[in-house]
Amino acid sequence: MEKSKVYFTNLRTTPSSPNLLEKLENLVKKAGMEQIDFKKKFTAIKLHFGEPGNLAYLRPNYSKVIVDVVKSLGGKPFLTDCNTLYVGRRKDALEHIDTAYENGYNPFTLGCHIIIADGLKGTDEAYVPINCEFIKEAKIGRAIMDSDIIISLSHFKGHELTGFGGAIKNIGMGCGSRAGKMEMHNSGKPSVKENKCEGCGLCSRNCAHEAITIDKDRIARISHDKCVGCGRCIGACSFDAIRANWDEAMGTACKKIAEYAYAAIKDKQSFHINFVLEVTPFCDCHSENDVAIIPDIGIFASFDPVALDVACVEAVNKAPVNRKSVLGEIQNLTDDYFTSIHPETNWKICLDHAEKIGIGTKTYELIEIL
């Protein structure tokens, strides 16, 4: 298979050189985004608006660059995401839009509207037949499926379910409606390590499905009949007492994410941008963010989301470790940083499956744009 082209620009600037926003515009143009026919076409710019309290999400300034490029080419862009399964500030469209505004994403600064793709309660979905290994009919946010073109902007970072979050996770998990997210999560359900549980109840308060109770011995108990496997309790626990049962279930969830990504982009022109900066160990879905695990690297862009994610994870693994981060505290550190942080995960499963079902290829040519 022919190598995919992945384009890269670093974050270095001087007073006499282009600034970062100008470098981003130059990158996407050199990477071929202008080759897409945007004229009078609805363009979904898929990103994560950030959970309030988390400051590692992408600055809206970057989105404005992409909006302006699309509009200059005659397109009709809108920023979008789907609602979450877990409790938080993005579980319905009203709170989700409030969150976006609070974090600086609004029509007045961006020049385009924000649409929550799966509607007010996360039930506005389109059914996309794909007949893959696990997903036969994906449930994708309707506004995304109604769009003509999809552009993904992803903050590249660690993730406690998939190892890392990049383009495939952004368009796979991120484009699923609430029911779609349940379908991706439902085979992976966590358990409690009783010897580590402090009975604080934070996991229970973060469960949107009333699946967790605290018993008389102050130990959390998870009802797998009610649990949808969203993993929010894992991130909420400060004592490392809740861990997923990662065996086949974890692999299945990762493959389902790849299949949902396939469903979201299979009949559309798409283009993908990963920002490898403030690479935090956990997802932007948290209402906090930890110290970045490595120094900032740069911005990557490609028509191929698989090659893009591979290029980014390899760039991260070659970077020096931030010794003041979670990564720097690991004694037996391997050259696979994301697996070192989340040893129960296997990020390769998702990319292998994405390549297998035809989303893209893991082989790439890296082209640096100065």
Solvent accessible surface area in square Angstrom, and as a share of the most:
residue,aa,sasa,rsa
1,M,184,0.82
2,E,147,0.66
3,K,124,0.53
4,S,22,0.14
5,K,100,0.42
6,V,0,0.00
7,Y,31,0.12
8,F,24,0.10
9,T,1,0.01
10,N,41,0.21
11,L,39,0.19
12,R,187,0.68
13,T,56,0.32
14,T,76,0.44
15,P,149,0.94
16,S,114,0.74
17,S,45,0.29
18,P,74,0.47
19,N,77,0.39
20,L,55,0.27
21,L,64,0.32
22,E,88,0.40
23,K,16,0.07
24,L,0,0.00
25,E,63,0.28
26,N,54,0.28
27,L,0,0.00
28,V,0,0.00
29,K,72,0.31
30,K,118,0.50
31,A,6,0.05
32,G,5,0.05
33,M,0,0.00
34,E,83,0.37
35,Q,147,0.66
36,I,6,0.03
37,D,79,0.41
38,F,2,0.01
39,K,136,0.58
40,K,158,0.67
41,K,64,0.27
42,F,103,0.43
43,T,0,0.00
44,A,0,0.00
45,I,0,0.00
46,K,3,0.01
47,L,0,0.00
48,H,35,0.16
49,F,0,0.00
50,G,0,0.00
51,E,4,0.02
52,P,19,0.12
53,G,53,0.51
54,N,2,0.01
55,L,135,0.67
56,A,0,0.00
57,Y,33,0.12
58,L,6,0.03
59,R,161,0.59
60,P,25,0.16
61,N,77,0.40
62,Y,17,0.06
63,S,1,0.00
64,K,69,0.29
65,V,16,0.09
66,I,0,0.00
67,V,0,0.00
68,D,63,0.32
69,V,4,0.02
70,V,0,0.00
71,K,95,0.40
72,S,87,0.56
73,L,56,0.28
74,G,34,0.33
75,G,9,0.08
76,K,98,0.42
77,P,16,0.10
78,F,13,0.06
79,L,0,0.00
80,T,0,0.00
81,D,6,0.03
82,C,1,0.01
83,N,0,0.00
84,T,6,0.03
85,L,3,0.01
86,Y,23,0.09
87,V,42,0.24
88,G,23,0.22
89,R,83,0.30
90,R,4,0.01
91,K,64,0.27
92,D,37,0.19
93,A,11,0.09
94,L,120,0.60
95,E,52,0.23
96,H,0,0.00
97,I,48,0.24
98,D,81,0.42
99,T,0,0.00
100,A,0,0.00
101,Y,97,0.37
102,E,107,0.48
103,N,17,0.09
104,G,25,0.24
105,Y,0,0.00
106,N,27,0.14
107,P,27,0.17
108,F,181,0.75
109,T,80,0.46
110,L,1,0.01
111,G,35,0.34
112,C,9,0.05
113,H,124,0.55
114,I,17,0.09
115,I,73,0.37
116,I,11,0.05
117,A,1,0.01
118,D,0,0.00
119,G,18,0.17
120,L,95,0.47
121,K,140,0.59
122,G,1,0.01
123,T,104,0.61
124,D,61,0.32
125,E,19,0.09
126,A,16,0.12
127,Y,117,0.45
128,V,10,0.06
129,P,95,0.59
130,I,21,0.11
131,N,120,0.61
132,C,17,0.10
133,E,95,0.43
134,F,69,0.29
135,I,1,0.01
136,K,112,0.48
137,E,81,0.36
138,A,0,0.00
139,K,46,0.20
140,I,0,0.00
141,G,0,0.00
142,R,98,0.36
143,A,21,0.17
144,I,0,0.00
145,M,43,0.19
146,D,97,0.50
147,S,6,0.04
148,D,64,0.33
149,I,1,0.01
150,I,0,0.00
151,I,0,0.00
152,S,0,0.00
153,L,2,0.01
154,S,3,0.02
155,H,7,0.03
156,F,0,0.00
157,K,18,0.08
158,G,0,0.00
159,H,18,0.08
160,E,22,0.10
161,L,17,0.08
162,T,6,0.03
163,G,0,0.00
164,F,13,0.05
165,G,2,0.02
166,G,2,0.02
167,A,0,0.00
168,I,3,0.01
169,K,31,0.13
170,N,19,0.10
171,I,0,0.00
172,G,0,0.00
173,M,13,0.06
174,G,11,0.10
175,C,0,0.00
176,G,0,0.00
177,S,0,0.00
178,R,54,0.20
179,A,38,0.30
180,G,0,0.00
181,K,17,0.07
182,M,70,0.31
183,E,41,0.18
184,M,0,0.00
185,H,16,0.07
186,N,73,0.37
187,S,44,0.28
188,G,9,0.09
189,K,50,0.21
190,P,3,0.02
191,S,42,0.27
192,V,29,0.17
193,K,85,0.36
194,E,91,0.41
195,N,137,0.70
196,K,77,0.33
197,C,22,0.13
198,E,110,0.50
199,G,2,0.02
200,C,62,0.37
201,G,7,0.07
202,L,59,0.30
203,C,10,0.06
204,S,35,0.23
205,R,159,0.58
206,N,28,0.14
207,C,26,0.16
208,A,36,0.28
209,H,47,0.21
210,E,138,0.62
211,A,3,0.03
212,I,9,0.05
213,T,86,0.50
214,I,45,0.23
215,D,39,0.20
216,K,186,0.79
217,D,92,0.47
218,R,137,0.50
219,I,27,0.14
220,A,1,0.01
221,R,97,0.36
222,I,31,0.16
223,S,44,0.29
224,H,78,0.35
225,D,143,0.74
226,K,112,0.48
227,C,16,0.09
228,V,23,0.13
229,G,5,0.05
230,C,27,0.16
231,G,17,0.16
232,R,28,0.10
233,C,11,0.07
234,I,28,0.14
235,G,23,0.22
236,A,18,0.14
237,C,26,0.16
238,S,89,0.58
239,F,88,0.37
240,D,63,0.33
241,A,1,0.01
242,I,5,0.02
243,R,49,0.18
244,A,12,0.09
245,N,61,0.31
246,W,25,0.09
247,D,117,0.60
248,E,138,0.62
249,A,16,0.12
250,M,12,0.05
251,G,8,0.08
252,T,14,0.08
253,A,1,0.01
254,C,0,0.00
255,K,59,0.25
256,K,18,0.07
257,I,0,0.00
258,A,0,0.00
259,E,0,0.00
260,Y,0,0.00
261,A,0,0.00
262,Y,60,0.23
263,A,0,0.00
264,A,0,0.00
265,I,19,0.10
266,K,71,0.30
267,D,114,0.59
268,K,31,0.13
269,Q,88,0.39
270,S,16,0.10
271,F,0,0.00
272,H,0,0.00
273,I,0,0.00
274,N,0,0.00
275,F,0,0.00
276,V,0,0.00
277,L,16,0.08
278,E,67,0.30
279,V,0,0.00
280,T,4,0.03
281,P,0,0.00
282,F,72,0.30
283,C,7,0.04
284,D,1,0.01
285,C,22,0.13
286,H,12,0.06
287,S,58,0.37
288,E,92,0.41
289,N,56,0.28
290,D,57,0.29
291,V,71,0.41
292,A,23,0.18
293,I,0,0.00
294,I,2,0.01
295,P,69,0.43
296,D,76,0.39
297,I,34,0.18
298,G,0,0.00
299,I,0,0.00
300,F,3,0.01
301,A,0,0.00
302,S,1,0.01
303,F,86,0.36
304,D,15,0.08
305,P,2,0.01
306,V,0,0.00
307,A,0,0.00
308,L,0,0.00
309,D,1,0.01
310,V,12,0.07
311,A,3,0.02
312,C,0,0.00
313,V,1,0.00
314,E,69,0.31
315,A,23,0.18
316,V,0,0.00
317,N,31,0.16
318,K,168,0.71
319,A,11,0.09
320,P,94,0.59
321,V,22,0.13
322,N,43,0.22
323,R,161,0.59
324,K,172,0.73
325,S,3,0.02
326,V,43,0.25
327,L,0,0.00
328,G,18,0.17
329,E,130,0.58
330,I,46,0.23
331,Q,173,0.77
332,N,134,0.69
333,L,54,0.27
334,T,76,0.44
335,D,117,0.61
336,D,27,0.14
337,Y,19,0.07
338,F,0,0.00
339,T,40,0.23
340,S,20,0.13
341,I,21,0.11
342,H,15,0.07
343,P,85,0.53
344,E,60,0.27
345,T,8,0.04
346,N,60,0.31
347,W,26,0.09
348,K,105,0.44
349,I,39,0.20
350,C,11,0.06
351,L,4,0.02
352,D,67,0.35
353,H,6,0.03
354,A,0,0.00
355,E,50,0.22
356,K,153,0.65
357,I,37,0.19
358,G,58,0.55
359,I,21,0.11
360,G,15,0.14
361,T,6,0.03
362,K,69,0.29
363,T,66,0.39
364,Y,47,0.18
365,E,81,0.36
366,L,89,0.44
367,I,43,0.22
368,E,90,0.40
369,I,22,0.11
370,L,160,0.80
